[in-house]
Structure formats: structure tokens, C-alpha cells
Amino acid sequence: MQLSPSLTQLIEALRCQPGIGPKSAQRIAFHLLERDRQGGKQLGQALTKAMTVVGHCQSCRTFTEQAQCDICASTKRQDSGLLCVVESPTDVLAIEQTGQYQGVYFVLMGHLSPIDGIGPKEIGLDILENKLQQGGINEVILATNPSVEGETTAHFIAELCHKYQVNASRIAHGIPVGGELDLVDGMTLMHAFTGRRTVSQL
Amino acid sequence: MQLSPSLTQLIEALRCQPGIGPKSAQRIAFHLLERDRQGGKQLGQALTKAMTVVGHCQSCRTFTEQAQCDICASTKRQDSGLLCVVESPTDVLAIEQTGQYQGVYFVLMGHLSPIDGIGPKEIGLDILENKLQQGGINEVILATNPSVEGETTAHFIAELCHKYQVNASRIAHGIPVGGELDLVDGMTLMHAFTGRRTVSQL
């Protein structure tokens, strides 16, 4: 049996999304057609609108509809002198959810990967260099992922910071809070040992 | 941190779909914005189009863009004299995938449920009654789900078939092929016993 072309097209388009397999795609399409056509139209409009209007913050490169995102526009945040470098806008969300960090961000939208043709310019390091040159930043916190590419990127940005006499720090990697030592992988355990800190005397 | 309004709206609209939680919704939205804006626009268009153009087959009530679906339009299918009654268009897909059934379908788009105000008219039994009256159907195969509502609906349609002297049969319920007897629930086991068949002598 051939499904109607529009329905096939919809299921195909849904199936390409992360976390949605062929069965889920079919389930969503039939659910919308059977029970929620209005919701389906709204989702369609939300998609089209978001893909069109959401751009990048000219200051930190995260997603925003304005020229500058809310965080970059806040003078309190700018005055903190802290700048946190992350790989993706979802990292910004994760850090913001802790409620502890009060500085601004810089979103690379990726990491250095010469093999894929991603050099310093592709991840906006020219914009970051301008920021460092302009001054007003006391410390750059490098929060890229602890992968080979993330570490390389962090190292590259640290060099850039030294050039402009700005402190650079790397977030700590080690045993997750609540994690069990024997269940943690070797790489994390190694990081936990090299990153050990002196316990101050009571 | 406040996400941009269009992005929040998109994540909310995705989150309402079956099988997509808040994390998946966020992941899909960011994936589309970061890597596949064109795909996002296409998905939006596919949704809007499907919600608008996909209607019901006037003959069997399944989803189609034409007045009649491919199965109902096939004279070979119509000549078989078999009509299979199912609850939803996904059931049609499942049966078609076996490749064994060569008759037409009738899709109820639900089941009888007086408590929710779903009577015979809401599940199109007036259309089915017309079909039975017109003749040309030798056997109605009742393939509604083995739930209380599904059984009631099957029973109701069987009565209707008797009224017009059309044979009605119910699909077999029992142990799934490859299933283990001690892992099957009591209700299925009971069905397997009541539905037992005489083994013919060799």
C-alpha cells in the first residue's frame, strides 16, 4: 500500500530529526492527522518562523531574534569581566540553569577541526580576538567539551588570551558529584588525579 | 536566561508530540537551527501541507489526498468480496505489510465509547451499513483491538452483518508466534484456550 504523497513526505521529514525513528515519525504524523490538525499547523508555522527569524547574537554568536541576546545586553553581566567560551548554545542553557555564573558568554558554534576545514575563523575567533583587544575582560573561562577537539580549541584560545594579557582558566574535569569511583571511565579518573587540589588544614 | 520567543514556541510545539520529551524537543530545535535550516523549513512546509491536503477516503475513511484511496480504487481488491474493519489507518499499514490480505478495508477512526460520546455514527457505521446493504461483500473480518471497547465494537458490527446476511469473522487472539507461554499475560492465555482448534489426524 502506498501512503498519500504528502503523508510520506511528512514522515520522511520527521524521520531525519535526532531521536525520531521511522516508527516515531509515523506515530507523530498519524497522531497529528487524527487528533490535532490545528497543533500540526501551529508546529509547521513555528518551524518556518524559527528557521527564518532566529539569527546569531552579534556579540556572543548564540541564537537570538535581536541583534544582541539578553545576556550580552545586560550591563551587570558585561561589568563582571568574566567571559565563558562554550561550543554550543545548549551549553549556555546548561550553565544558566545552575544560576551560579554571572558573566557573559562566547559561543563558538563548533570546535577547531582542521580535517573538516573548520579553522579559527569558522568558529568566530576573529570576533573573540577583537573582544580581547578591546579590553574589559579579566578572565576567560574555557568550557569547551573534554574531547580532543575541545581541548585543542581551549588550548588555542588560551594562547590568544596570553597574547592580550587576559587570564584564561579551564573548567574542572573529574568525578561527577554523586558518581561512584569504580563506575567512572579511565580518562575521567586520570583528569580527576591530574586536577587534584590541596586540602587546606583545619 | 530567556530563550528567544520563536525558539521557545518551537520547542513547546515539538514537546507536545508523542514520544518527544522536553530534552528531545530542545535537541531537535537546536539541531535544525545549527545544522539544517533548509530541512527545518521543509519539515514546516510538509506539516502545513499534510494538515491541509490529507483527507479521508470517501469509501473506507482512511487517510488519502484523493476522493478514494489506492486500495478502494483497485477493482481486484473490490472483487475479492472481503472487507476488513480496523480502528485506525496505522492498522491498515500493519496488515498491508504482511502482504497476505487482498481485500478492502473500513477504518473506524476509533471505537464505540458511549462514555466519551462516540456512538455508531461517529465511527462511520452508517457508511458501513450502506456498504453492506449494497451487497458485493461476502465476509467482514473484524480486526478491532482486543480491548473492551474493541470487542464491543466488533460485536456491534457483527450484529449489523447478520442483519444483512453477510458473514462476520473475528481475527484470532492467542500466543504470539515466537512468544513463550509463561511470559504471556492471563487474558491472552485465556483467549488462546477459548480459541483452540482441533488438530486434524495425520
Interface residues (C-beta under 8 A of the other chain):
Chain A: M1 Q2 L3 S4 P5 S6 L7 Q9 L10 E12 A13 L14 C16 Q17 P18 G19 I20 S24 Q26 R27 I28 A29 F30 H31 L32 L33 E34 D36 R37 G39 G40 K41 Q42 L43 G44 Q45 A46 L47 T48 K49 A50 M51 T52 V53 V54 F63 T64 E65 Q66 C69 D70 I71 S88 P89 T90 V92 L93 E96 M109
Chain B: M1 Q2 L3 S4 P5 S6 L7 Q9 L10 E12 A13 L14 C16 Q17 P18 G19 I20 S24 Q26 R27 I28 A29 F30 H31 L32 L33 E34 D36 R37 G39 G40 K41 Q42 L43 G44 Q45 A46 L47 T48 K49 A50 M51 T52 V53 V54 F63 T64 E65 Q66 C69 D70 I71 S88 P89 T90 V92 L93 E96 M109
